[in-house]
Amino acid sequence: MAATRAKIDRSAVTTAMIAQFRESLRELRCMGSQRLVQRGVSMSHLYLMSMLERHGELPMSRIAELVDVSLSNATGLIDRMEERGLAERVRLSDDRRVVHVRVTESGRRALADVEVLQDEVLARVLAKLDDRQLSRLEAAVGDLRGAVADVVAEDPDLFAHVHPGQAEDPDARSSGSPTHRT
């Protein structure tokens, strides 16, 4: 059957798919950010809370790098997050001059609230698909995850990072489990 199909214009299909992904993700992000704004959380706060949730405590200098701002601007951002109860500063016991920041339980609840909203919306969207469409999408998403793992395996340094509690394992990269260093 594949041999009888007309050859697709991969570039055009890829461009169209990227546009569709962007539009869908943009809409989900917009809905999530609207809910956050009602809670006094900005997109910068959301980004930092996500990073802190995934990576654990981070020093102020690393936060400034992640947001690409000066240390004084990062300090102001963390000040506002602390005022809202989303993050807190902690000093290292062996060197009180070093200040790290971590997400608070309130910050975790804000992140969970966004995820619940996104899950609810995605469940409603998926409910619109018939059984055949849902099965095709499940297979396509599996294929997409596999392709992501392949790309990560081809250039592990580009995507390299390690999450707290996750040993930096070179074999994990080749198995498609992305790791990164922060």
Residue frames relative to the residue before (quaternion, step in Angstrom):
aa qw qx qy qz dx dy dz
M 1.0000 0.0000 0.0000 0.0000 0.00 0.00 0.00
A 0.6460 0.5303 -0.3285 0.4400 3.59 0.96 -0.84
A 0.6432 0.5364 -0.3319 0.4341 3.58 1.03 -0.71
T 0.6911 0.4710 -0.2898 0.4653 3.60 1.08 -0.57
R 0.5523 0.6084 -0.4035 0.4025 3.58 1.20 -0.29
A 0.5059 -0.6195 0.5003 0.3317 3.54 -1.13 0.66
K 0.5300 -0.6238 0.4708 0.3291 3.54 -1.07 0.76
I 0.3476 -0.7496 0.5256 0.2025 3.58 -0.86 0.96
D 0.4604 -0.6166 0.5555 0.3150 3.51 -1.30 0.43
R 0.2948 -0.8110 0.4806 0.1562 3.58 0.04 1.34
S 0.6373 0.5368 -0.3321 0.4421 3.56 0.99 -0.79
A 0.6784 0.4822 -0.2891 0.4730 3.58 0.90 -0.90
V 0.6553 0.4996 -0.3132 0.4721 3.58 0.96 -0.85
T 0.6450 0.5217 -0.3177 0.4591 3.59 0.95 -0.87
T 0.6533 0.5089 -0.3083 0.4681 3.58 0.93 -0.90
A 0.6645 0.4989 -0.3005 0.4681 3.59 0.94 -0.88
M 0.6621 0.5060 -0.3100 0.4578 3.60 0.95 -0.84
I 0.6325 0.5178 -0.3336 0.4695 3.58 0.97 -0.82
A 0.6454 0.5113 -0.3220 0.4672 3.59 0.94 -0.83
Q 0.6631 0.4965 -0.3116 0.4655 3.60 0.96 -0.81
F 0.6329 0.5159 -0.3309 0.4730 3.60 0.98 -0.81
R 0.6641 0.5147 -0.3079 0.4464 3.57 0.86 -0.98
E 0.6699 0.5015 -0.3035 0.4558 3.58 0.87 -0.93
S 0.6652 0.4964 -0.3047 0.4672 3.58 0.92 -0.87
L 0.6852 0.4744 -0.2865 0.4725 3.58 0.87 -0.93
R 0.6095 0.5542 -0.3425 0.4517 3.58 1.06 -0.74
E 0.6608 0.5052 -0.3040 0.4644 3.58 0.95 -0.88
L 0.6557 0.4954 -0.3124 0.4766 3.59 0.94 -0.84
R 0.6492 0.5129 -0.3132 0.4663 3.59 0.95 -0.86
C 0.6373 0.5340 -0.3210 0.4535 3.57 1.01 -0.83
M 0.6676 0.4898 -0.3040 0.4711 3.56 0.89 -0.90
G 0.6617 0.5045 -0.3036 0.4641 3.56 0.96 -0.85
S 0.6736 0.4930 -0.3105 0.4547 3.58 0.91 -0.84
Q 0.6031 0.5506 -0.3622 0.4493 3.60 1.06 -0.65
R 0.6557 0.4969 -0.3054 0.4794 3.56 0.99 -0.84
L 0.6522 0.5160 -0.3146 0.4577 3.58 1.02 -0.77
V 0.6220 0.5465 -0.3458 0.4414 3.57 0.94 -0.85
Q 0.6226 0.5390 -0.3352 0.4576 3.58 1.06 -0.73
R 0.7044 0.4172 -0.2424 0.5206 3.58 1.22 -0.53
G 0.5439 -0.6404 0.3929 0.3738 3.62 1.24 0.08
V 0.5295 0.6097 -0.4071 0.4267 3.57 1.18 0.58
S 0.2665 -0.7659 0.5650 0.1522 3.58 -0.80 1.02
M 0.6594 -0.4802 0.3801 0.4361 3.58 -1.28 0.13
S 0.6046 0.5360 -0.3585 0.4675 3.61 1.08 -0.61
H 0.6367 0.5141 -0.3227 0.4755 3.56 1.00 -0.82
L 0.6449 0.5275 -0.3180 0.4524 3.57 0.93 -0.91
Y 0.6506 0.5183 -0.3124 0.4587 3.56 0.90 -0.93
L 0.6987 0.4657 -0.2789 0.4660 3.58 0.81 -0.98
M 0.6366 0.5139 -0.3417 0.4624 3.60 0.95 -0.76
S 0.6327 0.5246 -0.3289 0.4652 3.59 1.01 -0.78
M 0.6605 0.4984 -0.3066 0.4704 3.58 0.92 -0.88
L 0.6722 0.4876 -0.2980 0.4707 3.58 0.92 -0.87
E 0.6316 0.5287 -0.3293 0.4616 3.58 1.02 -0.74
R 0.7175 0.4531 -0.2467 0.4680 3.58 0.92 -0.90
H 0.8078 0.3149 -0.1252 0.4823 3.58 0.95 -0.90
G 0.4922 -0.6471 0.4469 0.3733 3.58 1.19 -0.22
E 0.7875 -0.2859 0.2270 0.4966 3.53 -1.28 -0.34
L 0.0760 -0.7801 0.6204 0.0280 3.54 -1.09 0.82
P 0.4843 -0.6444 0.4939 0.3259 3.59 -1.09 0.64
M 0.6581 -0.5288 0.3687 0.3891 3.54 -1.20 0.58
S 0.6380 0.5374 -0.3426 0.4322 3.59 0.95 -0.80
R 0.6580 0.4936 -0.3138 0.4743 3.61 1.00 -0.76
I 0.6102 0.5376 -0.3483 0.4661 3.59 1.04 -0.70
A 0.6350 0.5205 -0.3286 0.4669 3.59 0.95 -0.86
E 0.6462 0.5134 -0.3170 0.4673 3.60 0.99 -0.81
L 0.6733 0.5223 -0.3014 0.4278 3.59 0.86 -0.97
V 0.7342 0.3859 -0.2148 0.5156 3.56 1.04 -0.82
D 0.3357 -0.7744 0.4649 0.2673 3.55 1.36 -0.22
V 0.5060 0.5845 -0.4555 0.4414 3.51 0.84 1.14
S 0.6342 -0.5021 0.4109 0.4206 3.54 -1.30 0.15
L 0.6514 -0.5118 0.3838 0.4081 3.55 -1.25 0.37
S 0.6450 0.5159 -0.3333 0.4547 3.61 1.00 -0.73
N 0.6434 0.4983 -0.3276 0.4801 3.62 1.03 -0.70
A 0.6298 0.5184 -0.3301 0.4751 3.59 1.02 -0.78
T 0.6211 0.5426 -0.3339 0.4565 3.56 1.03 -0.79
G 0.6548 0.5041 -0.3079 0.4715 3.59 0.96 -0.84
L 0.6319 0.5301 -0.3224 0.4645 3.56 1.01 -0.82
I 0.6800 0.4694 -0.2853 0.4856 3.58 0.90 -0.91
D 0.5758 0.5696 -0.3752 0.4508 3.61 1.09 -0.65
R 0.6897 0.4721 -0.2808 0.4718 3.60 0.85 -0.97
M 0.6410 0.5124 -0.3282 0.4678 3.58 1.02 -0.73
E 0.6380 0.5109 -0.3251 0.4757 3.59 1.03 -0.73
E 0.6244 0.5455 -0.3352 0.4475 3.60 0.99 -0.84
R 0.7222 0.4159 -0.2287 0.5032 3.58 1.07 -0.76
G 0.4972 -0.6910 0.4008 0.3387 3.58 1.30 0.00
L 0.4637 0.7133 -0.4186 0.3177 3.60 1.22 0.36
A 0.7851 0.0839 -0.0174 0.6134 3.58 1.18 -0.59
E 0.1226 -0.7782 0.6095 0.0889 3.53 -1.29 0.32
R 0.4176 -0.6751 0.5513 0.2566 3.50 -1.22 0.64
V 0.0505 -0.7698 0.6355 0.0313 3.53 -1.15 0.71
R 0.2934 -0.7433 0.5748 0.1761 3.54 -1.05 0.76
L 0.4960 -0.6491 0.4897 0.3048 3.54 -1.07 0.78
S 0.5037 -0.6793 0.4405 0.3012 3.58 -0.87 0.92
D 0.7165 0.4431 -0.2672 0.4679 3.62 1.02 -0.67
D 0.7825 0.0827 -0.0763 0.6123 3.61 1.25 -0.23
R 0.2480 -0.8293 0.4870 0.1165 3.58 0.09 1.34
R 0.5648 0.5987 -0.3963 0.4069 3.62 1.22 -0.26
V 0.6543 0.5081 -0.3051 0.4697 3.59 1.17 -0.59
V 0.1180 -0.7973 0.5916 0.0224 3.55 -0.73 1.14
H 0.0990 -0.7611 0.6398 0.0396 3.52 -0.91 1.01
V 0.2679 -0.7345 0.6004 0.1680 3.53 -1.28 0.39
R 0.0143 -0.7855 0.6186 0.0117 3.55 -1.08 0.75
V 0.5394 -0.6029 0.4792 0.3404 3.52 -1.22 0.54
T 0.3719 -0.7195 0.5443 0.2183 3.57 -1.09 0.76
E 0.6848 -0.4429 0.3623 0.4513 3.54 -1.30 0.06
S 0.6248 0.5278 -0.3371 0.4664 3.61 1.04 -0.71
G 0.6347 0.5177 -0.3183 0.4774 3.58 1.06 -0.76
R 0.6396 0.5167 -0.3219 0.4694 3.58 1.01 -0.79
R 0.6383 0.5168 -0.3280 0.4668 3.59 1.02 -0.77
A 0.6290 0.5232 -0.3375 0.4655 3.60 1.02 -0.76
L 0.6494 0.5018 -0.3132 0.4779 3.59 0.97 -0.82
A 0.6536 0.5098 -0.3105 0.4653 3.58 0.95 -0.86
D 0.6144 0.5584 -0.3393 0.4422 3.57 1.05 -0.76
V 0.6522 0.4971 -0.3089 0.4819 3.57 0.98 -0.83
E 0.6624 0.5048 -0.3107 0.4581 3.59 0.93 -0.86
V 0.6252 0.5270 -0.3419 0.4631 3.59 1.00 -0.78
L 0.6450 0.5106 -0.3205 0.4697 3.58 0.92 -0.87
Q 0.6707 0.4909 -0.3068 0.4637 3.58 0.86 -0.92
D 0.6455 0.5133 -0.3212 0.4655 3.58 0.98 -0.81
E 0.6423 0.5215 -0.3219 0.4602 3.58 0.98 -0.85
V 0.6690 0.4924 -0.2995 0.4693 3.56 0.90 -0.91
L 0.6626 0.4980 -0.3103 0.4655 3.59 0.89 -0.90
A 0.6324 0.5221 -0.3371 0.4625 3.61 0.99 -0.77
R 0.6517 0.5013 -0.3163 0.4732 3.60 0.98 -0.79
V 0.6398 0.5144 -0.3225 0.4713 3.58 1.01 -0.81
L 0.6896 0.4818 -0.2839 0.4602 3.59 0.83 -0.98
A 0.5997 0.5667 -0.3554 0.4392 3.60 1.13 -0.59
K 0.6109 0.5614 -0.3450 0.4388 3.61 1.20 -0.44
L 0.6268 0.5396 -0.3360 0.4507 3.59 1.24 -0.35
D 0.4256 -0.6645 0.5364 0.2993 3.57 -1.07 0.65
D 0.7359 -0.4353 0.2765 0.4388 3.60 -1.26 0.21
R 0.6535 0.5153 -0.3147 0.4564 3.58 0.94 -0.83
Q 0.6649 0.4961 -0.3004 0.4706 3.58 0.91 -0.92
L 0.6543 0.5191 -0.3130 0.4522 3.56 0.96 -0.89
S 0.6479 0.5092 -0.3125 0.4725 3.60 0.98 -0.79
R 0.6470 0.5096 -0.3156 0.4713 3.58 0.98 -0.83
L 0.6586 0.5037 -0.3075 0.4669 3.56 0.96 -0.86
E 0.6225 0.5370 -0.3425 0.4548 3.59 0.98 -0.81
A 0.6654 0.4874 -0.2974 0.4808 3.58 0.93 -0.88
A 0.6619 0.5096 -0.3090 0.4547 3.59 0.93 -0.86
V 0.6483 0.4982 -0.3237 0.4761 3.60 0.96 -0.78
G 0.6171 0.5270 -0.3391 0.4758 3.59 1.06 -0.70
D 0.6411 0.5106 -0.3152 0.4784 3.57 1.00 -0.83
L 0.6468 0.5242 -0.3145 0.4560 3.58 0.98 -0.87
R 0.6482 0.5077 -0.3203 0.4685 3.59 0.92 -0.86
G 0.6397 0.5234 -0.3201 0.4630 3.57 1.02 -0.78
A 0.6542 0.5038 -0.3071 0.4732 3.57 0.99 -0.83
V 0.6105 0.5322 -0.3459 0.4737 3.59 1.05 -0.74
A 0.6545 0.5092 -0.3117 0.4639 3.59 0.89 -0.91
D 0.6408 0.5246 -0.3229 0.4583 3.60 1.01 -0.79
V 0.6583 0.5004 -0.3107 0.4687 3.59 0.92 -0.88
V 0.6431 0.5115 -0.3214 0.4708 3.58 0.97 -0.85
A 0.6618 0.5109 -0.3057 0.4556 3.58 0.96 -0.87
E 0.6435 0.5371 -0.3190 0.4424 3.60 1.08 -0.71
D 0.8049 0.0850 -0.0154 0.5871 3.58 1.06 -0.73
P 0.0682 -0.8648 0.4958 0.0416 3.59 0.60 1.13
D 0.6292 0.5484 -0.3549 0.4211 3.60 1.03 -0.62
L 0.6076 0.5604 -0.3546 0.4372 3.57 1.09 -0.64
F 0.7857 0.3046 -0.1374 0.5206 3.58 1.01 -0.82
A 0.3949 0.7786 -0.4330 0.2243 3.58 1.30 0.04
H 0.2930 0.7140 -0.6118 0.1733 3.52 -1.04 0.94
V 0.2400 -0.7573 0.5931 0.1311 3.55 -1.22 0.59
H 0.2926 -0.7417 0.5786 0.1714 3.56 -0.93 0.91
P 0.6367 -0.5245 0.3721 0.4256 3.61 -1.12 0.51
G 0.8016 0.2604 -0.2090 0.4959 3.56 -1.02 0.80
Q 0.6449 0.4788 -0.3136 0.5065 3.58 1.29 -0.04
A 0.3476 -0.7365 0.5403 0.2119 3.56 -0.60 1.11
E 0.4552 -0.6420 0.5282 0.3189 3.53 -1.09 0.65
D 0.0197 0.8251 -0.5540 0.1089 3.52 -0.24 1.34
P 0.3749 -0.7466 0.4963 0.2362 3.60 -0.44 1.13
D 0.6223 0.5424 -0.3473 0.4449 3.60 1.11 -0.61
A 0.5876 0.5803 -0.3762 0.4201 3.61 1.12 -0.59
R 0.6196 0.5491 -0.3479 0.4400 3.57 1.06 -0.71
S 0.7101 0.4544 -0.2814 0.4583 3.55 0.82 -0.92
S 0.6466 0.5035 -0.3361 0.4642 3.59 1.18 -0.36
G 0.5957 -0.5928 0.3562 0.4084 3.58 1.27 0.01
S 0.5383 0.5870 -0.4241 0.4311 3.60 1.23 0.15
P 0.2940 -0.7828 0.5134 0.1929 3.59 -0.29 1.19
T 0.0406 -0.7533 0.6555 0.0341 3.53 -1.11 0.77
H 0.0280 -0.8078 0.5873 0.0408 3.56 -1.11 0.47
R 0.3719 -0.7038 0.5610 0.2274 3.54 -1.23 0.48
T 0.1083 -0.7811 0.6107 0.0721 3.54 -1.02 0.83
